Amino acid sequence: MTLMEPSLILSALLFGLAGSTHCVGMCGGIAGGVAMSRGPSEPGGLALLLSFNAGRILSYGVAGLLMGLLGHALSNNPELTRWLRTLAALIMVVTGLYIAGWWQGAAYLERLGGFGWRRIQPLSRALLPANTLPKSLALGGLWGWLPCGLVYTTLLWAGSVSAEPVNSAVLMMVFGLGTLPAMMTTALLARQFRQLLQQQGVRRGAGLLVILFGLATVPWQLWLPHA
């Protein structure tokens, strides 16, 4: 396995941080429910929350590995790789518009993922209340497959920027770590902090950051004519 460029790891982390406002809206409620579901003789809310998020991040890693295998199979075609990397960057811009509330085009990606989620969701209900570490870990692992345009965008990016499937998995897990601070804070501080992150100005600022990030990742050098 070849080593990744540090810029790729940093990019995945920053993308997770910037997209946290969207993650709070998608998963903050269930994460808060996990933290509050403990009984007097059961693990503390922090332990349950960490377990839930560990499962969620691990599921991102599995998805990244699968996408990386596809990217690896296509990496021998330089022309196709150029188009895939450009498409990934442009979809990031679309996702930034979605986070900011300026355009809802990325919602179509979530609708595509809804077909699989309808089969997974009944399994997640059987794990509620997630009042033990194994149940919260399993619930997080299932919840990581919740249809999310932000995750799908990052998956496409992770599968196209690295020719190594393991590296794609690592990038997805780093992205998940980037969402962790907001997920932990909103679950533990509940409603007030969640409302702050979902304010229009905060969402627009995060969306603009994602848009700039997407424009920065367009492989302009691959489109320049060679001397």
C-alpha positions in Angstrom: 0.0 0.0 0.0 1.4 3.4 -1.0 1.4 6.2 1.5 -1.2 8.9 1.0 -0.3 12.6 0.5 -0.9 14.5 3.8 -3.0 17.0 1.9 -5.6 14.2 1.1 -5.9 13.3 4.8 -6.3 17.0 5.7 -8.8 17.5 3.0 -11.0 14.6 4.2 -10.8 16.0 7.8 -11.7 19.5 6.8 -14.5 18.3 4.6 -16.0 16.4 7.6 -15.7 19.5 9.8 -17.3 21.7 7.2 -20.2 19.4 6.6 -20.9 18.9 10.3 -23.9 21.2 10.2 -25.6 18.8 7.7 -24.6 15.7 9.8 -26.2 17.3 12.9 -29.5 17.6 11.1 -29.3 14.0 9.7 -27.9 12.1 12.8 -27.9 14.5 15.7 -31.3 13.4 16.9 -30.6 9.7 17.0 -27.1 10.4 18.6 -28.8 12.4 21.4 -31.3 9.6 21.9 -28.5 7.1 22.3 -26.8 9.3 24.9 -30.1 9.5 26.8 -31.2 5.9 26.6 -29.1 4.5 29.4 -30.5 3.0 32.6 -29.1 3.3 36.1 -27.0 0.1 35.8 -26.0 0.6 32.1 -23.0 2.4 30.5 -22.8 6.2 30.7 -24.1 8.4 27.9 -20.6 9.4 26.8 -19.6 5.7 26.4 -22.8 4.9 24.4 -22.3 7.9 22.2 -18.6 7.0 21.5 -19.7 3.5 20.6 -22.5 4.8 18.3 -20.1 7.1 16.5 -17.4 4.4 16.2 -19.9 2.2 14.4 -20.9 5.0 12.1 -17.3 5.8 11.2 -16.5 2.1 10.7 -19.4 1.9 8.3 -17.9 4.8 6.3 -14.7 2.9 6.2 -16.4 -0.2 4.7 -18.2 2.0 2.1 -14.8 3.6 1.3 -13.2 0.3 0.8 -15.9 -0.8 -1.6 -15.7 2.4 -3.5 -12.0 2.2 -3.5 -12.1 -1.3 -5.1 -14.2 0.2 -7.9 -11.9 3.1 -8.3 -8.9 0.8 -8.3 -10.5 -1.2 -11.1 -11.0 2.0 -13.2 -7.6 3.5 -12.3 -5.9 2.0 -15.4 -7.9 4.3 -17.6 -6.4 7.8 -17.3 -9.2 9.5 -19.3 -11.9 8.0 -17.1 -10.0 8.9 -13.9 -9.8 12.5 -15.1 -13.5 12.6 -15.5 -14.3 10.9 -12.2 -12.1 13.3 -10.2 -13.6 16.3 -11.9 -17.1 14.9 -11.3 -16.3 14.3 -7.7 -15.1 18.0 -7.3 -18.2 19.3 -9.0 -20.5 17.2 -6.8 -18.8 18.7 -3.8 -19.8 22.1 -5.0 -23.4 20.9 -5.4 -23.3 19.5 -1.8 -22.0 22.9 -0.6 -25.0 24.5 -2.2 -27.2 21.9 -0.5 -25.7 22.5 3.0 -26.0 26.3 2.6 -29.7 25.9 1.5 -29.0 27.6 -1.9 -29.9 24.6 -4.1 -31.4 21.2 -3.2 -29.8 19.3 -6.1 -27.9 16.9 -3.9 -31.2 15.7 -2.4 -31.5 13.5 -5.5 -28.4 11.5 -4.4 -30.1 10.9 -1.1 -33.2 9.6 -2.8 -31.2 7.1 -4.7 -29.8 5.7 -1.5 -33.3 5.5 -0.1 -33.9 2.1 -1.8 -31.2 0.4 0.3 -32.1 2.3 3.5 -35.7 1.0 3.4 -34.2 -2.5 4.0 -31.7 -1.4 6.6 -34.0 0.8 8.7 -36.1 -2.1 10.2 -32.9 -3.6 11.5 -32.0 -0.4 13.3 -35.4 -0.3 15.1 -34.7 -3.7 16.6 -31.6 -2.1 18.3 -33.6 0.6 20.2 -33.2 1.5 22.9 -29.4 1.3 22.3 -28.6 1.1 26.0 -25.6 -1.3 25.7 -22.2 -0.8 24.0 -22.7 -3.6 21.5 -26.2 -2.3 20.6 -25.0 1.3 20.2 -22.1 0.2 18.1 -24.3 -1.9 15.8 -26.9 1.0 15.6 -24.1 3.4 14.6 -22.9 0.9 12.0 -26.3 0.7 10.4 -26.9 4.5 10.7 -23.8 5.1 8.7 -25.7 3.9 5.7 -28.4 6.5 6.1 -28.9 8.2 2.6 -26.7 11.3 2.7 -25.6 13.4 -0.2 -22.6 14.6 1.8 -21.4 11.1 2.4 -22.0 10.0 -1.2 -20.0 13.0 -2.4 -17.1 12.2 -0.2 -17.3 8.5 -1.2 -17.0 9.5 -4.9 -14.0 11.7 -4.0 -12.3 9.1 -1.9 -12.7 6.5 -4.6 -11.3 8.7 -7.3 -8.3 10.4 -5.7 -6.6 7.2 -4.5 -5.8 4.1 -6.5 -5.5 2.1 -3.2 -8.8 0.7 -1.8 -7.4 0.8 1.8 -6.5 4.4 1.4 -10.1 5.2 0.2 -11.4 3.5 3.4 -9.0 5.5 5.5 -10.1 8.8 3.9 -13.7 8.0 4.6 -12.9 7.2 8.3 -11.0 10.5 8.6 -14.0 12.3 7.1 -16.1 10.6 9.8 -13.7 11.8 12.5 -14.1 15.3 11.1 -17.8 15.1 11.8 -17.2 13.7 15.3 -16.8 17.0 17.3 -20.1 18.4 16.2 -21.9 15.0 16.6 -20.6 14.6 20.2 -21.2 18.2 21.2 -24.7 18.4 19.9 -25.7 15.0 21.5 -24.3 15.9 24.9 -25.5 19.6 24.9 -28.6 18.6 23.0 -31.1 21.2 21.7 -29.3 24.5 22.2 -26.1 23.7 20.4 -27.9 21.9 17.7 -30.0 24.9 17.0 -26.9 27.1 16.9 -25.2 24.9 14.2 -28.4 24.8 12.2 -28.7 28.6 12.0 -28.8 30.0 8.5 -25.6 32.0 8.8 -23.7 29.0 10.1 -25.0 26.7 7.5 -24.2 29.2 4.7 -20.7 29.7 6.0 -20.1 25.9 6.1 -21.7 25.5 2.7 -19.5 28.2 1.2 -16.4 26.4 2.7 -17.4 23.2 1.0 -17.9 24.9 -2.3 -14.5 26.4 -2.1 -13.1 23.0 -1.1 -14.7 21.4 -4.2 -13.4 24.1 -6.5 -9.9 23.6 -5.1 -10.0 19.8 -5.7 -10.9 20.1 -9.4 -7.9 18.5 -11.2 -7.2 21.5 -13.3 -3.7 20.2 -14.2 -5.3 17.1 -15.9 -7.3 19.4 -18.2 -4.3 21.6 -19.2 -2.8 20.7 -22.6 0.5 19.0 -22.3 3.6 20.6 -23.9 
